[in-house]
Amino acid sequence: MSNVAEYLGIEQKMKLPKEVWVKAGMGNKEALKKIIERCESDVRITWEIAQYVLNNQLLKTPLQMYP
C-alpha cells in the first residue's frame, strides 16, 4: 500500500513506532487514538487507490480474465 500510495502521490501510510502499539495494548488512550488515526488513514488510502483503479479501468471483470 505504501508503494502504491507514493506512486500515485496520495496520502502516505502512517508509520507508528513499536512503543505506540505496546502502550495501546496496555490501554493507553493516546496510543489508542494514534492507532485509530492510522486505521482511518489506511481506509482513506485504500479508497483512493480503488478510485484510481476504477477511474482508469484497470480492473478486469471475470469475463475479461478468461479467453
Number of C-alpha atoms within 10 A of each C-alpha: 12 15 10 13 16 12 9 13 9 14 14 16 17 14 9 12 7 9 10 17 16 13 14 17 12 11 11 13 12 12 19 18 13 16 18 12 13 16 14 13 16 18 12 15 20 15 12 16 17 14 12 13 12 12 10 9 9 10 12 9 8 7 7 8 8 6 4
